[in-house]
Amino acid sequence: MGPTLGQFGLNIKDFCDKFNEKTKIYDPDFVVTTWITLYNNKTLTFTIRTPPVTFLINEDDESIESDFFSYYIALSTLHKIIIIKNNDLNIQHISMLKSLLGTMKGMNIIIVNNIFK
């Protein structure tokens, strides 16, 4: 990022300090999406988004089991993903759940109840 921002004459250290401050709440292994807006007066703003749903599904290795045809994910993992993604989208939990179910259907993932483990 340094060379890209530097060619526009922006203060790279200032950006890095602000970016590190905003991302310290995330696990260091998380993939985050960052939207940067550059202005003519050599300033910038940026927005950090949570990791994509597919990343969050694959990241929780302990709850994903597979057989020949399908993958299984724990219900508790689905709940964690809803909480994480709601920080970004700020929509109703039922809408988020419908979106996640559509993503999981496309990935051939079946949700299992792990409440008694």
VMD Tcl script that builds the backbone (N, CA, C; Angstrom):
set m [mol new atoms 351]
animate dup $m
set s [atomselect $m all]
$s set {name element resname resid chain x y z} {
  {N N MET 1 A 0.816 -1.192 0.000}
  {CA C MET 1 A 0.000 0.000 0.000}
  {C C MET 1 A 0.861 1.257 0.000}
  {N N GLY 2 A 2.028 1.179 0.598}
  {CA C GLY 2 A 2.888 2.357 0.713}
  {C C GLY 2 A 3.193 3.028 -0.608}
  {N N PRO 3 A 3.707 2.279 -1.619}
  {CA C PRO 3 A 4.013 2.913 -2.902}
  {C C PRO 3 A 2.780 3.498 -3.588}
  {N N THR 4 A 1.653 2.830 -3.445}
  {CA C THR 4 A 0.432 3.321 -4.090}
  {C C THR 4 A -0.008 4.639 -3.472}
  {N N LEU 5 A -0.035 4.699 -2.157}
  {CA C LEU 5 A -0.435 5.948 -1.496}
  {C C LEU 5 A 0.630 7.028 -1.657}
  {N N GLY 6 A 1.899 6.627 -1.644}
  {CA C GLY 6 A 2.999 7.579 -1.774}
  {C C GLY 6 A 3.006 8.309 -3.100}
  {N N GLN 7 A 2.599 7.647 -4.172}
  {CA C GLN 7 A 2.609 8.307 -5.478}
  {C C GLN 7 A 1.586 9.429 -5.572}
  {N N PHE 8 A 0.621 9.430 -4.641}
  {CA C PHE 8 A -0.360 10.513 -4.614}
  {C C PHE 8 A 0.020 11.589 -3.591}
  {N N GLY 9 A 1.196 11.442 -2.981}
  {CA C GLY 9 A 1.683 12.431 -2.031}
  {C C GLY 9 A 0.989 12.382 -0.683}
  {N N LEU 10 A 0.490 11.213 -0.304}
  {CA C LEU 10 A -0.221 11.085 0.966}
  {C C LEU 10 A 0.730 10.687 2.087}
  {N N ASN 11 A 0.364 11.020 3.298}
  {CA C ASN 11 A 1.151 10.684 4.478}
  {C C ASN 11 A 0.913 9.208 4.824}
  {N N ILE 12 A 1.858 8.353 4.484}
  {CA C ILE 12 A 1.701 6.911 4.663}
  {C C ILE 12 A 1.699 6.538 6.142}
  {N N LYS 13 A 2.550 7.168 6.928}
  {CA C LYS 13 A 2.615 6.863 8.357}
  {C C LYS 13 A 1.293 7.171 9.041}
  {N N ASP 14 A 0.682 8.299 8.679}
  {CA C ASP 14 A -0.608 8.681 9.261}
  {C C ASP 14 A -1.669 7.638 8.923}
  {N N PHE 15 A -1.691 7.197 7.657}
  {CA C PHE 15 A -2.649 6.170 7.255}
  {C C PHE 15 A -2.424 4.882 8.038}
  {N N CYS 16 A -1.176 4.445 8.134}
  {CA C CYS 16 A -0.863 3.184 8.827}
  {C C CYS 16 A -1.264 3.251 10.292}
  {N N ASP 17 A -1.023 4.376 10.943}
  {CA C ASP 17 A -1.406 4.527 12.348}
  {C C ASP 17 A -2.922 4.423 12.523}
  {N N LYS 18 A -3.672 5.120 11.669}
  {CA C LYS 18 A -5.138 5.074 11.744}
  {C C LYS 18 A -5.664 3.685 11.408}
  {N N PHE 19 A -5.084 3.060 10.380}
  {CA C PHE 19 A -5.511 1.719 9.976}
  {C C PHE 19 A -5.264 0.726 11.099}
  {N N ASN 20 A -4.090 0.753 11.700}
  {CA C ASN 20 A -3.771 -0.167 12.800}
  {C C ASN 20 A -4.685 0.050 13.998}
  {N N GLU 21 A -5.034 1.294 14.255}
  {CA C GLU 21 A -5.932 1.593 15.371}
  {C C GLU 21 A -7.322 0.997 15.139}
  {N N LYS 22 A -7.833 1.134 13.915}
  {CA C LYS 22 A -9.170 0.621 13.604}
  {C C LYS 22 A -9.218 -0.902 13.505}
  {N N THR 23 A -8.124 -1.530 13.126}
  {CA C THR 23 A -8.145 -2.981 12.907}
  {C C THR 23 A -7.643 -3.781 14.099}
  {N N LYS 24 A -7.291 -3.143 15.195}
  {CA C LYS 24 A -6.775 -3.903 16.333}
  {C C LYS 24 A -7.841 -4.783 16.983}
  {N N ILE 25 A -9.117 -4.544 16.699}
  {CA C ILE 25 A -10.181 -5.373 17.267}
  {C C ILE 25 A -10.305 -6.713 16.554}
  {N N TYR 26 A -9.718 -6.828 15.362}
  {CA C TYR 26 A -9.816 -8.054 14.584}
  {C C TYR 26 A -8.649 -8.984 14.866}
  {N N ASP 27 A -8.911 -10.265 14.709}
  {CA C ASP 27 A -7.868 -11.275 14.801}
  {C C ASP 27 A -6.853 -11.004 13.687}
  {N N PRO 28 A -5.558 -11.142 13.947}
  {CA C PRO 28 A -4.553 -10.844 12.909}
  {C C PRO 28 A -4.684 -11.700 11.643}
  {N N ASP 29 A -5.330 -12.866 11.746}
  {CA C ASP 29 A -5.486 -13.731 10.579}
  {C C ASP 29 A -6.726 -13.407 9.756}
  {N N PHE 30 A -7.554 -12.473 10.229}
  {CA C PHE 30 A -8.768 -12.135 9.490}
  {C C PHE 30 A -8.435 -11.352 8.234}
  {N N VAL 31 A -9.172 -11.638 7.190}
  {CA C VAL 31 A -9.079 -10.875 5.951}
  {C C VAL 31 A -10.144 -9.790 6.020}
  {N N VAL 32 A -9.730 -8.544 5.908}
  {CA C VAL 32 A -10.684 -7.445 5.909}
  {C C VAL 32 A -10.623 -6.727 4.573}
  {N N THR 33 A -11.740 -6.163 4.186}
  {CA C THR 33 A -11.816 -5.372 2.970}
  {C C THR 33 A -11.736 -3.906 3.373}
  {N N THR 34 A -10.905 -3.155 2.695}
  {CA C THR 34 A -10.739 -1.739 3.017}
  {C C THR 34 A -11.043 -0.895 1.781}
  {N N TRP 35 A -11.949 0.056 1.953}
  {CA C TRP 35 A -12.298 0.995 0.884}
  {C C TRP 35 A -11.610 2.314 1.192}
  {N N ILE 36 A -10.759 2.768 0.283}
  {CA C ILE 36 A -10.022 4.018 0.476}
  {C C ILE 36 A -10.511 5.042 -0.541}
  {N N THR 37 A -10.812 6.235 -0.060}
  {CA C THR 37 A -11.220 7.336 -0.922}
  {C C THR 37 A -10.152 8.423 -0.836}
  {N N LEU 38 A -9.561 8.750 -1.975}
  {CA C LEU 38 A -8.541 9.792 -2.048}
  {C C LEU 38 A -9.176 11.091 -2.528}
  {N N TYR 39 A -8.771 12.211 -1.929}
  {CA C TYR 39 A -9.303 13.509 -2.299}
  {C C TYR 39 A -8.206 14.359 -2.939}
  {N N ASN 40 A -8.615 15.367 -3.697}
  {CA C ASN 40 A -7.664 16.249 -4.393}
  {C C ASN 40 A -6.759 17.027 -3.444}
  {N N ASN 41 A -7.199 17.269 -2.220}
  {CA C ASN 41 A -6.388 18.034 -1.272}
  {C C ASN 41 A -5.408 17.138 -0.496}
  {N N LYS 42 A -5.121 15.958 -1.059}
  {CA C LYS 42 A -4.156 15.003 -0.508}
  {C C LYS 42 A -4.540 14.479 0.871}
  {N N THR 43 A -5.834 14.263 1.042}
  {CA C THR 43 A -6.333 13.599 2.237}
  {C C THR 43 A -7.054 12.333 1.791}
  {N N LEU 44 A -7.370 11.493 2.756}
  {CA C LEU 44 A -8.081 10.272 2.431}
  {C C LEU 44 A -8.994 9.876 3.570}
  {N N THR 45 A -9.973 9.079 3.237}
  {CA C THR 45 A -10.816 8.423 4.226}
  {C C THR 45 A -10.844 6.945 3.866}
  {N N PHE 46 A -11.086 6.110 4.853}
  {CA C PHE 46 A -11.181 4.685 4.560}
  {C C PHE 46 A -12.208 4.028 5.467}
  {N N THR 47 A -12.786 2.958 4.947}
  {CA C THR 47 A -13.782 2.170 5.655}
  {C C THR 47 A -13.315 0.729 5.666}
  {N N ILE 48 A -13.394 0.107 6.813}
  {CA C ILE 48 A -12.981 -1.289 6.949}
  {C C ILE 48 A -14.224 -2.151 7.103}
  {N N ARG 49 A -14.279 -3.199 6.306}
  {CA C ARG 49 A -15.388 -4.149 6.343}
  {C C ARG 49 A -14.915 -5.476 6.925}
  {N N THR 50 A -15.833 -6.190 7.530}
  {CA C THR 50 A -15.504 -7.498 8.093}
  {C C THR 50 A -15.185 -8.488 6.978}
  {N N PRO 51 A -14.587 -9.615 7.341}
  {CA C PRO 51 A -14.241 -10.617 6.324}
  {C C PRO 51 A -15.478 -11.121 5.584}
  {N N PRO 52 A -15.297 -11.605 4.353}
  {CA C PRO 52 A -16.421 -12.174 3.608}
  {C C PRO 52 A -16.995 -13.401 4.320}
  {N N VAL 53 A -18.264 -13.689 4.085}
  {CA C VAL 53 A -18.943 -14.818 4.724}
  {C C VAL 53 A -18.225 -16.129 4.411}
  {N N THR 54 A -17.798 -16.313 3.186}
  {CA C THR 54 A -17.118 -17.563 2.824}
  {C C THR 54 A -15.834 -17.741 3.624}
  {N N PHE 55 A -15.129 -16.651 3.893}
  {CA C PHE 55 A -13.924 -16.726 4.714}
  {C C PHE 55 A -14.275 -17.138 6.136}
  {N N LEU 56 A -15.337 -16.529 6.705}
  {CA C LEU 56 A -15.735 -16.846 8.069}
  {C C LEU 56 A -16.192 -18.296 8.200}
  {N N ILE 57 A -16.864 -18.803 7.175}
  {CA C ILE 57 A -17.296 -20.201 7.194}
  {C C ILE 57 A -16.092 -21.127 7.189}
  {N N ASN 58 A -15.160 -20.870 6.320}
  {CA C ASN 58 A -13.982 -21.728 6.203}
  {C C ASN 58 A -13.001 -21.547 7.352}
  {N N GLU 59 A -13.053 -20.409 8.019}
  {CA C GLU 59 A -12.110 -20.127 9.106}
  {C C GLU 59 A -12.392 -20.969 10.344}
  {N N ASP 60 A -13.640 -21.309 10.578}
  {CA C ASP 60 A -14.023 -22.056 11.773}
  {C C ASP 60 A -13.881 -23.552 11.503}
  {N N ASP 61 A -12.646 -24.013 11.428}
  {CA C ASP 61 A -12.343 -25.390 11.048}
  {C C ASP 61 A -12.928 -26.433 11.985}
  {N N GLU 62 A -13.028 -26.126 13.261}
  {CA C GLU 62 A -13.470 -27.145 14.195}
  {C C GLU 62 A -14.928 -27.545 14.004}
  {N N SER 63 A -15.731 -26.678 13.393}
  {CA C SER 63 A -17.138 -27.020 13.254}
  {C C SER 63 A -17.481 -27.570 11.870}
  {N N ILE 64 A -16.570 -27.501 10.928}
  {CA C ILE 64 A -16.861 -28.013 9.589}
  {C C ILE 64 A -16.382 -29.453 9.487}
  {N N GLU 65 A -17.304 -30.316 9.174}
  {CA C GLU 65 A -16.984 -31.711 8.901}
  {C C GLU 65 A -17.508 -32.001 7.506}
  {N N SER 66 A -16.952 -32.976 6.860}
  {CA C SER 66 A -17.404 -33.264 5.505}
  {C C SER 66 A -17.522 -34.760 5.289}
  {N N ASP 67 A -18.394 -35.090 4.367}
  {CA C ASP 67 A -18.438 -36.441 3.844}
  {C C ASP 67 A -18.295 -36.300 2.334}
  {N N PHE 68 A -18.602 -37.316 1.609}
  {CA C PHE 68 A -18.369 -37.298 0.174}
  {C C PHE 68 A -19.212 -36.252 -0.552}
  {N N PHE 69 A -20.417 -35.983 -0.062}
  {CA C PHE 69 A -21.355 -35.133 -0.794}
  {C C PHE 69 A -21.529 -33.729 -0.225}
  {N N SER 70 A -21.373 -33.568 1.081}
  {CA C SER 70 A -21.728 -32.300 1.707}
  {C C SER 70 A -20.735 -31.910 2.789}
  {N N TYR 71 A -20.844 -30.653 3.190}
  {CA C TYR 71 A -20.115 -30.134 4.336}
  {C C TYR 71 A -21.133 -29.802 5.412}
  {N N TYR 72 A -20.734 -29.968 6.649}
  {CA C TYR 72 A -21.608 -29.679 7.778}
  {C C TYR 72 A -20.970 -28.599 8.633}
  {N N ILE 73 A -21.785 -27.640 9.057}
  {CA C ILE 73 A -21.283 -26.549 9.892}
  {C C ILE 73 A -22.190 -26.442 11.117}
  {N N ALA 74 A -21.591 -26.101 12.241}
  {CA C ALA 74 A -22.328 -26.019 13.498}
  {C C ALA 74 A -23.223 -24.784 13.541}
  {N N LEU 75 A -24.349 -24.934 14.197}
  {CA C LEU 75 A -25.293 -23.836 14.370}
  {C C LEU 75 A -24.641 -22.682 15.139}
  {N N SER 76 A -23.778 -23.004 16.091}
  {CA C SER 76 A -23.097 -21.952 16.861}
  {C C SER 76 A -22.189 -21.112 15.962}
  {N N THR 77 A -21.598 -21.733 14.943}
  {CA C THR 77 A -20.767 -20.991 13.997}
  {C C THR 77 A -21.621 -20.013 13.194}
  {N N LEU 78 A -22.792 -20.453 12.795}
  {CA C LEU 78 A -23.715 -19.576 12.068}
  {C C LEU 78 A -24.048 -18.356 12.923}
  {N N HIS 79 A -24.276 -18.568 14.197}
  {CA C HIS 79 A -24.580 -17.454 15.103}
  {C C HIS 79 A -23.401 -16.491 15.200}
  {N N LYS 80 A -22.179 -17.022 15.306}
  {CA C LYS 80 A -20.982 -16.169 15.370}
  {C C LYS 80 A -20.856 -15.307 14.114}
  {N N ILE 81 A -21.123 -15.908 12.965}
  {CA C ILE 81 A -21.009 -15.180 11.700}
  {C C ILE 81 A -22.030 -14.049 11.635}
  {N N ILE 82 A -23.248 -14.309 12.102}
  {CA C ILE 82 A -24.282 -13.267 12.111}
  {C C ILE 82 A -23.845 -12.089 12.984}
  {N N ILE 83 A -23.270 -12.379 14.138}
  {CA C ILE 83 A -22.820 -11.314 15.039}
  {C C ILE 83 A -21.694 -10.502 14.382}
  {N N ILE 84 A -20.726 -11.186 13.772}
  {CA C ILE 84 A -19.598 -10.491 13.132}
  {C C ILE 84 A -20.070 -9.625 11.966}
  {N N LYS 85 A -20.894 -10.187 11.094}
  {CA C LYS 85 A -21.327 -9.453 9.903}
  {C C LYS 85 A -22.296 -8.326 10.236}
  {N N ASN 86 A -23.013 -8.439 11.348}
  {CA C ASN 86 A -23.953 -7.389 11.712}
  {C C ASN 86 A -23.237 -6.091 12.061}
  {N N ASN 87 A -21.958 -6.159 12.440}
  {CA C ASN 87 A -21.185 -4.941 12.695}
  {C C ASN 87 A -21.053 -4.103 11.433}
  {N N ASP 88 A -20.983 -4.761 10.283}
  {CA C ASP 88 A -20.851 -4.074 8.999}
  {C C ASP 88 A -22.179 -3.583 8.454}
  {N N LEU 89 A -23.098 -4.501 8.382}
  {CA C LEU 89 A -24.305 -4.265 7.598}
  {C C LEU 89 A -25.428 -3.604 8.377}
  {N N ASN 90 A -25.490 -3.849 9.690}
  {CA C ASN 90 A -26.517 -3.255 10.534}
  {C C ASN 90 A -27.922 -3.499 9.978}
  {N N ILE 91 A -28.216 -4.768 9.671}
  {CA C ILE 91 A -29.546 -5.145 9.209}
  {C C ILE 91 A -30.149 -6.131 10.204}
  {N N GLN 92 A -31.414 -6.437 10.032}
  {CA C GLN 92 A -32.082 -7.354 10.947}
  {C C GLN 92 A -31.449 -8.739 10.865}
  {N N HIS 93 A -31.442 -9.430 11.999}
  {CA C HIS 93 A -30.820 -10.754 12.058}
  {C C HIS 93 A -31.498 -11.747 11.109}
  {N N ILE 94 A -32.789 -11.621 10.916}
  {CA C ILE 94 A -33.497 -12.558 10.029}
  {C C ILE 94 A -33.056 -12.356 8.586}
  {N N SER 95 A -32.828 -11.115 8.185}
  {CA C SER 95 A -32.335 -10.837 6.830}
  {C C SER 95 A -30.927 -11.380 6.646}
  {N N MET 96 A -30.095 -11.209 7.671}
  {CA C MET 96 A -28.735 -11.745 7.619}
  {C C MET 96 A -28.770 -13.266 7.551}
  {N N LEU 97 A -29.659 -13.877 8.324}
  {CA C LEU 97 A -29.779 -15.335 8.318}
  {C C LEU 97 A -30.186 -15.846 6.936}
  {N N LYS 98 A -31.128 -15.186 6.292}
  {CA C LYS 98 A -31.552 -15.596 4.946}
  {C C LYS 98 A -30.399 -15.492 3.955}
  {N N SER 99 A -29.638 -14.430 4.066}
  {CA C SER 99 A -28.486 -14.257 3.186}
  {C C SER 99 A -27.446 -15.360 3.418}
  {N N LEU 100 A -27.159 -15.658 4.678}
  {CA C LEU 100 A -26.196 -16.709 5.007}
  {C C LEU 100 A -26.673 -18.077 4.533}
  {N N LEU 101 A -27.961 -18.345 4.684}
  {CA C LEU 101 A -28.491 -19.630 4.226}
  {C C LEU 101 A -28.348 -19.780 2.712}
  {N N GLY 102 A -28.549 -18.683 1.991}
  {CA C GLY 102 A -28.355 -18.726 0.545}
  {C C GLY 102 A -26.903 -18.990 0.177}
  {N N THR 103 A -25.980 -18.359 0.891}
  {CA C THR 103 A -24.552 -18.584 0.652}
  {C C THR 103 A -24.187 -20.030 0.951}
  {N N MET 104 A -24.689 -20.538 2.062}
  {CA C MET 104 A -24.378 -21.920 2.450}
  {C C MET 104 A -24.993 -22.938 1.498}
  {N N LYS 105 A -26.159 -22.632 0.979}
  {CA C LYS 105 A -26.774 -23.527 -0.001}
  {C C LYS 105 A -25.900 -23.598 -1.248}
  {N N GLY 106 A -25.394 -22.451 -1.682}
  {CA C GLY 106 A -24.515 -22.421 -2.842}
  {C C GLY 106 A -23.204 -23.148 -2.614}
  {N N MET 107 A -22.762 -23.198 -1.362}
  {CA C MET 107 A -21.522 -23.898 -1.016}
  {C C MET 107 A -21.764 -25.356 -0.637}
  {N N ASN 108 A -23.029 -25.807 -0.702}
  {CA C ASN 108 A -23.414 -27.176 -0.363}
  {C C ASN 108 A -23.088 -27.506 1.101}
  {N N ILE 109 A -23.430 -26.560 1.990}
  {CA C ILE 109 A -23.182 -26.722 3.421}
  {C C ILE 109 A -24.499 -26.961 4.136}
  {N N ILE 110 A -24.495 -27.935 5.031}
  {CA C ILE 110 A -25.662 -28.278 5.832}
  {C C ILE 110 A -25.390 -27.852 7.270}
  {N N ILE 111 A -26.369 -27.199 7.891}
  {CA C ILE 111 A -26.217 -26.734 9.267}
  {C C ILE 111 A -26.655 -27.849 10.213}
  {N N VAL 112 A -25.817 -28.115 11.223}
  {CA C VAL 112 A -26.146 -29.119 12.239}
  {C C VAL 112 A -26.186 -28.446 13.600}
  {N N ASN 113 A -27.004 -28.997 14.487}
  {CA C ASN 113 A -27.140 -28.464 15.832}
  {C C ASN 113 A -26.080 -29.105 16.717}
  {N N ASN 114 A -25.192 -28.319 17.243}
  {CA C ASN 114 A -24.133 -28.829 18.108}
  {C C ASN 114 A -24.330 -28.406 19.558}
  {N N ILE 115 A -25.538 -28.113 19.930}
  {CA C ILE 115 A -25.810 -27.554 21.253}
  {C C ILE 115 A -25.515 -28.559 22.374}
  {N N PHE 116 A -25.557 -29.842 22.079}
  {CA C PHE 116 A -25.348 -30.843 23.117}
  {C C PHE 116 A -23.920 -31.347 23.191}
  {N N LYS 117 A -23.004 -30.787 22.419}
  {CA C LYS 117 A -21.601 -31.221 22.464}
  {C C LYS 117 A -20.929 -30.731 23.710}
}
mol reanalyze $m
mol bondsrecalc $m
mol representation Tube
mol addrep $m
